[in-house]
Amino acid sequence: MSAAAVEEPFEQPTLLETAELISTQFAGHRVEILGGQITVTPPPDGQHGDSLTSISIPLLVAGLHGETTRLIQGIGLWLPGGPSDFAVPDMSIVDADYADHLIERNCYDPVIFRLVLEVTSSNHLIDLKIKPLLYAEAGVPAYVIVDRKNLKVMVLTEPRDGEYRVHAVHHPGQSFTLPESIGAAVTLSVDDVLIAKK
């Protein structure tokens, strides 16, 4: 009489484990978990990075990378909507003591974020439709979208009940001022930050 093989139960990886595996297999891609769904964005083009540099310069000149606040690209933001949700904004202004607010997997408590900014690329619908709800739910005071496809810049403020109450839209030829809650008064030109559409 032969003994039957005992099968070990197969454990499914968690969303976080799956996201980590994807990020190791697709170098340069941005992996996020938004609303319980893994999203993978290919590396952006050069104009995307050029736009971020054009935005960074006046923010640095205004002293936003100093003792009170830090200007950081690609810092993880832990989202309260799901047990493993996180986003990686293109650029953020955070409290200088952000390192004290690490939650897990290189993601930080939303309480330290003063502003998040996305420059649209191939994932523009995520930046325009999904992330405003998630960032508002997390209580991030300001969300700036540099919409290269539609040639405009949106500044969303006053998050309440999972949405931004104020939507200011700015077009080429105009300037816009970021909310002073970021730590300084900064005015930017739409033309300077759009760089090129994609």
N, C-alpha and C positions, 0 to 999 in steps of 0.2 A: 504494500500500500504506500503510495507516495503522498507527501504532504503538499497541499496547495500553497502557492506563493502568497505571502501577505503583501498587499499593496499599500504603500505609504500614501496618505492623503496628499494631494498636490496643493501647495499653498500658492495662492495668487499674489503677485507683488502688489504693494500698495501703490496708490497714485504717485506718491513722492518717489518711491523706488523706481517706478516706471519712468518718471520724468528725469530722474538722475541717469538712468541707463540710456535714454534717448540723447541726453546732452553729451554723454561720453562718445556716442556713436556718430553724432552730427556736430562736429567741431565748428564753432563760429555761429551756430544757430541759437536763437533765443528760445528757451523752453520755459513756459509758464503754465500754471494751473489756474484757469479762470472759470468760476462757476462750476467747478467739479469736472472740467474738461481740459485735457492737455492740449496746448497750442504750441506749435513749432513754427518759428519765423526764420526764413533764410537770412544770411548776412545782408545788411543794407548796402546801397550803392554809395559812391563817394560824395554825392551831393547831400545825402543824409548826414554824414559826418561833418561836412562843410557847414551845414545849417546849425548843427550843435555847437560847433566852434564859434560861429557868428553870434550865437546866443550867449555862450559862455563868457566872452570877452567883457561885455558891459556888466555882467553879474559879478565877475571877478573884480573889475574896477570899482564897483559899488561896495566892495568889502564883504561880499557874501560867502567868501571862503576864508573865514578867520576864526576868531575865538568863540563867537556866538553861533554861527551857522557854517555849514560846509556844503559845497556844490559838488555833487557826486554823480557820475554817469554809471548806469547799470547796477544800482544797489537794489537788493531784493526787498519788496514790501509785502509783509504778511497780511493777507486779507481775512477779515473776520467772517466772511460769508460761508466758508466751508472749512472742514477740518484740515485740509491740506492745500488750500488756495493761496497762491502768491503771484505777484506780478513783478516784472523787472522794467520799470520805466526807463526811457532813454536818458533822462536827466532828472535829478531831484535836488531840492534844497532841504536840508535836514538840520536838526539841532546838532550842535558840535559834539554833544555827548552821546551821539548815536550808538557808539560801540557798547554802551551800557544797556542797550535796549534790543539786543539780539534775541530772537525767539528761537529759530532753528534753521538749518540749511541755508545759512548766509542771508536770511530774511529778518527784517527788523519791524518792530512794533509801529503801526501807522501813526501813533501819537507823536513821533519825532519828525514826521514829514510836514513841511510847510508848503511845499509846492511840488507837483510832479509834472513832467513835460514829455510829450511824445511827438516825434516828427514822423509823419506817416510814411510808410513804404508799402510793401506788398500786403501788409495786414491792416490796411487803412480802415476797414469796417470794424475791426476789433477796437482800434483806437477811438473811433467815432461813436460806436453803438454800445459796446460791452463795457469798456473801461470807465466811461463816465459814471455808470451805475455802481461799479465796484469801488472806484475811488471815493465816490460820495458816501457810499455805505461805510467805508473805512474812516470817514471823517477828514480826509485830506482837504485842507482849506482852499486850495487852488489847483486846478488842472488846466494846463495849457496844451492845446493841440495845434501843431503846425501842420496844416492840411495841404500838402503839396499837390494832391490830385485836384482839389477844388480851389486852389489858390486863395486861401484865407487862413487866418489865425483866430482861434477861439480861446477865450479866457473864461473858464467856468469857476464860479465861486459860490459861497454860502451853501455848503452841503447840509441838507436836512432831510430826514426820512428817506434816505437812499437815492437822493437826486440833488443835482446842483440847481439852486433856485435862480441864479443869475448867469446868463449866457451872453457874453459880449463878443460880437463877431467883427473882425477887422479885415479889410481888403487891401490889395496893393495900393500904394500911394499914401496909406495911413500909418499912423504910429499908435502904439498902445502902451499903457502903463500897468505894470504888474502891481498887485495889491501890496500895500506897505507891510502887511503881516508877514511877508517873507523876511523882513529885517532891513530893508532899504527901499527907497523909491527908485525904480528903474523903468525907463521908457525905451522901447525898442521899435525899430522900423519894420513893418511887414515885409517890405522889399528885401531888407537885409537878411531876415531869417528864413524866407521862403527858398532862396537860392535857385531851385529848379523844381519843376513838378515831376511827379512819378506816380 
